């Protein structure tokens, strides 16, 4: 089968039959070997029977959610290619021809673009049309380098095996973003075709919740991009904190009529620590995501991990700790010079704050090094003791040796059986010969006895005659 059209369904009795009949008509008009799969997510309005009557195959999906329903339908699909779209009659399934053409041409994922194809009046709320979708699509392009203009178009088609290899996990509306993000990260061939969006045919409110589902999309995009979630903000904080800290460590800084002094130095120290922690989080998150397969392998991160061994991390942390302790010792000497009395904060804090900052960063570096090493325990695998080719050859040799032994044993058993038969035949012959000799002996004895008996009778007769 070439094409399966999967539609998630939850109480779509008003429109599901129309969508199924349009799709089957598209198959018939274009000579396509296809099917319609309704992934029912627990409808209570009779949608299932209406879909069956229209010619669809209904697959029940227990786990609630847009993504769960779609994944249930995709796994149950029998076609090489799968197209997905809502069962609310907002998408025209008779226009799937360009999607299928792109798939036949080698595309892995073909996205519809509603902004290029046209959005009818009333088909999309203004908040979604002018803010939600454009902003989230822009974030997706910025974070992941995707060229897709409409991340959340519900009408799309793809190679079934290619999408299943992505290991999609989300169960809600963010499933739409996850598919595009993971396909982009894996270097899939993704294309776009214009599509239209019409007002749906339902009288009830849609399942989509603007703020909740919008946040879930944004949250997913951030969590799958440690660079933008941790690394870039961390580098910005570190740069600001380091520059401001160095400038204020020698004295106040005046910009126009504004004077920055030790209070700003404390803030700069906090920014430096926060930024350093965020950068470490970016590294740890990337290592974990690469370990678990959430994100593809990154050679740049791998080089950092290979260089940053536990020993180097401990050494860097130790040097920072020494610098911090040196600063604290200097502050104690300064206090002693002043007879351990009251100090001017504008002078004392310029020694204490940098020293405390170095101590905090030293422990951060040490703890991060230990944690990376713990992740490396799971990542590292011991090499096999023997070469796989040699091991396979050994298995073959052992099997051949076992076969030879079995053949030799079978041959010995056959020879023993022949010997037994030969011995039996010889024994039979001896027995037969013995029986024959016995019979002959009996015959000879019987003849002699008969002759003697005859002679005796004759003698008696002769005696009588005489």
C-alpha angles and dihedrals in degrees: 000000000000107000136025119186110207121198123184110222134195113161097331097148092136096059113013095087091052092050093049094049092048091052094047089048089053089053093050096045093051100036093242123160098226149136140208116232118195109202099204115202098194105302116188099186100075096264091139096061093042089054093048092049089053091054104265130132111236119215116189115221115194101191110083123233142075094263094046092051092049094048090050090053094044093052091049094048116112098199128100088229127040128203120192131198141149120275093224096093093247091120124056108231091191087074095064092107096095090047091054092045091056091049091051087051091059106271118147097202129017116195127198117228114209094183090060097039099044140267115226121224110278094012096108129025113247091241090058095040100049103025118012103046097035093048096046092045090050091050090051092051092046097047099041107022093243121160095207113125098196112039095176105046107138094210112078140131133210149166105276097217092047093053094045089055089062092069095222111205112174118103102195138060091297086075086090091059094042092057093053095042096049093043089052093048091050092052096245121171101256122182136177132220126185115256135176130238121209131185109277120249098234126113093204129074118274122258091238115105110204102213100029096048093039090055091047090054092048092045091053092049091052096045092052092052111061087171094066096030098051116354104056096040089045093052091048092051092045093050094049093044094046095047094045092044094052092046094050098041091081099042147308120320120216122201109185106309095339119096121201116201141153094320089061089045090060090051091048090052091052091049091051093051093045092048093048090050091050092051090051090049090053090054095046093046092050092050092049093046091050089048094053096039096246091123129027122258114281116204093199092056090044091055090052091049092047090051097041100070123171090258093052091047091051090048093051091046091048092052091050089049091052090051090051093048089048090054092049090050089052090051090051090052089050089052091048091051086057091050092252090289133129114318133206105251091212089066104030096048091056087067101034099047097053090044093051090046092054091049093051092048091048092059091044090054093047094048092046091051091052092048093049088051090052090053088049091059089066093040098051119080126193114243116247116266092231134036111262091231092051091046091051090048089051091052091050091048091049091050091048091049090050091049091050091050091049090050092049092049090048090050092049091048090051092048091049090051091051090048090051091050091048091048090048092051091049091048089049091050091050091049091048091048091048091050090049092050091048091050091048091049090051090050092051092047091048091051093051092047090050091049091049091048092049091047092051093052092048091050092052091047090051091049089052091050091050 
